[in-house]
């Protein structure tokens, strides 16, 4: 009898929700964050009821409610390759390459996430996954010690490995197998208060760079934050102290805009958690924190080039000590970036989805894509920003350092090394721009194909 497997999207949805429950038990302040975000989103939608088009209201609200991104840090190519296979069970692929070493964080990274428009609407769960760059540890003795510790570490349960292999063999998992997979996979991401090393080794790695200690000294890549999505991150930033939570000093990313772009992030400071070392010494480790994000328009390469130029200008001239003055400074610099949909679209700065407005019909003599601008002007075609699903290396480094400590540590600056990362991954990462381009092109094709069929 042929096995009946379930959709990868279902497995990802179950896993994301199970991880959220687990993290809420481990980090109670995460539950408080969810309350703040839920309250803020509800108020924003009451004030801005046209945020989501009527026909997509239900799916958009569901997506907003379940949307999370996590972050983990791995220590070896072996771990990264298996992690790729684990996420593949849930329909998640490695998208993008991020180099954080230039900011003094000795890792490079990718984002595992769903890639199709349909899959993103069901549950856009994504995990920012970093790989430690041992070659950037300046101390040769410490570098070798870290390598030896990581070589013997096993972060995956035997059963989850079996289920990954089974999913490959039968092109999916049955319902009961999927439930077991979620349970077994979560073990990899749990917090372990028992270290793999003695206090002396931990202290030496910590003093070299806090992130190295976090990656090397523990039994697994504990999920170090799980991030809900808000529609108004500025309000969340102001509300957090009212709930007894101290936010980081500034919101990372672009300033507040009428048409939000890319990604804005803030967080609360990392928790200090008790750990026991293998020599029975007791100590504390600071790694896990709470984060919130607001997502906006996905930018084209031209748009990203303008964003990066303005970000560099704003950052290099920024003397602000608090978030309000930081945002005012960025506002002034980013005035050079168009903040209305039509200029953004016509200048080719962002990616957009195109659809017929309610009850509209494209005139017979305009049923070709070259008439798109005219159809938009006539109100026949509606333009909607495509949401940015990925990450920003400067923002990621800023979040990491606000929680790891501001000191850079004794590591080499490093350079991007995408080839080495892909070799460790065992696959090429997907170019994120190509995914947005595909979604935009599909919406245009469907627009005219639909009208011709009608």
N, C-alpha and C positions, 0 to 999 in steps of 0.2 A: 504493500500500500504506500502510495506516494505521500511524503510528509507535507503538511500544510504550514508553510512558514509565514510569519507576519512581516509587515512592512518595517523597514529600517527606521522610518520616521516615528513609528510607534515605540520602538525600543529606545530611541533617543529621548522621546517625550517622557517615558517612564524613568529613564536614568536621570534626566535633568531634575525631575520632581523629587526623586528619591535623594539625590545629592542635596537639594535645597532643604529637605527635612533633616538630613544628617548634619548639615552645616549649622542649621538653626539650633540643634541640640548641643553642638560643640562650641558655638560662638553665639550666646544668647543675644548680643547686640545686633547680630544680623537680623533677628526677628524684629527688633525695633526699627532697623532701617527699612524693612519691608512695610511696616506700618506707615512710616513717614512718606515713603514713595507712593503707596496706595492712596493715602489721603491727599497728597499733592497732585497726583494724576487725576483723581476724581474732581478736585477743585478746578484744575486747568481745563478739563473737558467741559465742565459746567459753564466756564467763562468763554470757551472756544468750541462750541458744539460742531463746527464745520471742520474740525481737525481731520476727521476721517470721512471719506465719501460715504453716502448712505449705503451703497451696495457692498462696501467692504467693511462696514462698521463692526459686524460680528467677528469676523476673522481678525481684524486689526486689534480689537479689544482683547481677544483671546491671546494673540501674540504678545501684546504688551504685558499681560498678566503673567505669562509663563516665561518670558524672556530672561535669560541669565547668561552671564559669561563667567567662567572660572579661569584660574591661572595656576599652573604648576611649573616646577623647575626640575629637570632631569639631569642625571650625572654622566650618562654614557650613551654611545651610539646604540648599544644593545637595548637599552631601555627605550630610546626614541623609536627604534624600528618596531618593537612590540606595541608601543603606545599607538603608533600609526595603525596597526592591525586591529587594536582594541576599538579605536574610534571608527574604523571602517565598518565594524559590525553595526554601528548606529548611523551609517550614511554620512559620516563626517570625513572631509578631506583636508589635507594641508594646503592652506591658502596664504600666500605672501611670505616674504622673508624680511626679518627685522634684525638689525644690528644694534645692540645696546652698548657695545663695548666702548664706543666713542664717548659715551657719557659716564664711563667708569664702572659700568655694570658688566662683569665678565661672562656674558651669555649672548647667544643669538637665538632667534625664535621664529615660530610660525603660529598660525591660528588654525586649529582643527574646527571645521564647521560644515554645515550643509551648504550646497552650492546652487541648487535649483530654486527657482522662485517658489514653486509649490512646496518644497521641503522647508524653506525659510518661513513660510506662512504658518506651517503646522507647529514648528518649534525651532527657533533660530539658535539653539544652544551652541555655544562656542567656547573653546578652551585655548587661551593663550599659553603656548607651551615653549618653554625656554630650555636650551641645552647649555650646560656649563662648559666654558672653554678653558680646559685645564692648561693649555699652552700659555694663557695669560697670567698664570700664577708665577710670579717672579722667583719665589723661593723654590729651588729645585727639589730640596728634601721634602718640603710640604706638598709640592705638586705630585711627587711619586707616592707619598703616603695617601693622598686623596685618591689617586688612581687605584691603589691596592684595595682601599676600603670599598670603592664603587665596583670593583671587579668581582667582589664576592657577595655583593648585595643582591637580593632577589625581591623585587617590588610587586610581582604578580603572583597570585595564587596558582597552584597547579591546575585547579579546576577552571579558572578563567582562561588559561592557556588552551585547555581542552575545548572549551566552548568557542574560542576564537577559531581554532582549527576546524571545528564542526561547522561553524558558520561558513567558512570558506568551502568546505567539502560539499555542503548541501545548498549553498547559495542562500543562506538565511537561517533563522532559528524559529522553532515552533514556539507557541505561546508560553508553555511551561519552561522551556529552555531559555527564553528571553528573560523571564522573571528571575531565573537562577543566575543568568549572566549579570543582571543589574546588581544583585546581591554580591556576587563575587568581584565584579569590577569595582564596586564601591570600596572594597577592602584596600585597594591600592591608594585611594585618596584620603583615607582616614588619618586623623591625628594620632601619632604614637608618642606618648610621654617618656618612653624609654629610648635613650640614645644608643647608637651603634658603637660609640667610642667612649674613651675615658675623658675626664674633665680636662686633663692637660692638652689632649689632642683637640678637643672642642675649642678651648681657649686660644690655642695657636692659630687655628683656622679662622676663628671669629676675629682675631686681631688683624689677620691678613686681609680679610674682607668678610663682612657679615653674611653676604649671600652664599659664599663658599661653604661656610659652616652650616647654613640652612640646607643646602643641597646634600652635602656629604655625610653629615653626622646622624641622620635619622633613617628609620626603616623604610620609609616611602616618601613620595613627593606629595605630602599633605597639601590639599587644596588650600592656597593661602589667601584667596578671597573669592567670593561669589557675588556677582554684581547684578542687581536689578536695574531696569531702565526707567528713567523718569522723563516726563515731557517738559519739566521745568527744574533744571538742576540748581538754578540760583535760589529758588525758594527752598529747596532741600538743604542747601548750604546754610541758609539763615535759620532753618528750623532745627538743625541737629543739636545745637546747644540747649534748646528748650527741652530736649529729651535726654539730657545728660551725656551727650556725645560731642566730643571736640573734633571738628573737621580739620583737615590739613589746611595750610594757610591760604592757598589759592586754588581755584578751579583750573585744571590743566586743559589745554586746547584753545580753540578759537573763542572770541568773546560772544556774548549774547547777540542774536541777530533775528530779524524778521523771518528770514529763511535760514534755519540752522544748517551748518555744514559739518561734515565729518563727525567728530566725536569730542565730547566734553566729559571730563571725569573729575570726581573728587573722592575723598576717602576719610575714614577716621584712623587714628594712629594705631599701630599694631599692638596686640595684646602681649603682656609678659606672662608666659605660661611655665608652670613647674615641669622640670624634667629630671630623670634619674639616669646617671651615667653608668657604664659597665663596671666602674670601680666603686659603685654604690654612692658616689658623691651626689649631692643634690644641687640643682641650679635652676636658672630660668632662661627661657629662650623667647626672643621676640621675632615673630614672623607673620602671623596671620592678622588680617585687618579687614575692615569693611569698606566697600567701594560702591559708588553709584555712577551711572553714566547717562548721558543724553545723546542720542544719535540724530544726525541730520543728513543732508544731501551728500551722496557719493560724488566726488569730484573726478573729472577727467584728468589725464596727465597734464594738460594745460592748466586746469584749475589747481591741481596739486602744486605745480611749479609756482604759481602765484601765491598760494597759501604758504609754501615753504619760505618764499622770499620775504613775505610780510611777517611770518613768525620769527625769522632770524632778525629782522629789523626791530620788531617789538621786544624780543628777548634781550638783544644786545644793549638796548637803551633803557631797559626796565629797572627802575630803582624802587618800585613799590614794595611795601612791607606787608600790606593787608590786601584782601581780595577786592574790596571796592576800588581802591586806587589802581590795583593791577588791571581790573576790568576796564576802567576808564582809559588807561594807557593803551591797552590793546584795541579798544573801540576806536581811538583816534587813528592808529596805524591801519586798522582793517577797514577804514572808510574807503580805501582804494579797492576793496573787493565788492563787486555788485551785490546788492541785497534785495533784489526782486527776481521773481522766477524768469520773466521774459529776457532781461539782460543776461542772466546766467545761462539760459538756454541758447540764445542767439550768439553769444560769444563762445559757446562750446566749453563752458567751465564746469558743467555738471551733467549727470546722467538723469534722464527722465523717462517716466512711463506715460504712454499715450493711450487714451481710450475715448470712445464715443460718449458724449454727454447724453443724458436721459432723453429717450425718444427721438434722438437726432438721426438723420440719414445723410450720408455724404452724397452731394449732387453727382449726377452721372458724369459730368465733364471734369470732376475733381478727384476721381478715384485712382489716384497715384500718389506716391510719397512726395513728389516734388510740390504738391499742393498743400503740404502739411501746415506751413506757416499761415496760409490763407484760411485754412479750416479752423485753426486755433483762434485767429482774429474774429472769425464769424461765430465763435462759441460752439461750433459743432464738435470739436475735439478738445478734450480736457487734458491738461498737463499736470502730472504728479511727480514730485521728487522721488527718486529711487534711494532708499535708505542705505547709508554706509554700514556695512556689516563687519568691517575690519578694524585695525588698530593703528596707533600712531607711535612710532618709536620714541620720540621726544617725550610724549605724555607718559608712556609706559615707564621710561627711565625716571621721570619726575615722581610718579607714584611709588616706584620701588624705593627710591632714595629717601622719600619722606617717611617711609616706614622702616628702612634698614639703617637710617642714619645718614647725615649729610656728608660724612667723610668718604672719600673715594676708595680708600684702601690701597694696599700695595699690589696693584695689578697693572699690567701693561695696557696701554690705550687700545691696542687692537685695531683691526680694520674689518670691513665686511668680508665674509668668506662664505658666500652662498653655495659654492661648489662643495665645500667641506660639510656644510649642513645637510645638503641633499644627499651626499654620500652616506652620512650617518643615518639619515631618514630612510634611505633605500628607495627613494623616489624623487621626482622633481616636484617642487611646490607649484601650485597653480597661480598664475598671474591674476591678481584681483581685478585689474582693469578690464580684462577680457570677459570676466563674468558680468560686470555691470553693462558692458557694451552688448553682450548677448541678450540680457534682459530688456534693454532698451530696443534693440533691433527686433526682438520677438514681438514686443508690444506694437511696433509700427506695422510689422507684417500681419499680425492678427487683426489690427484695425481695418486694413483694407481687404484682407481675405474675408473677414466677417461681413463687411458691407457688400462685397460682391456676391456672397452666398445669399444675403438677404434680398 
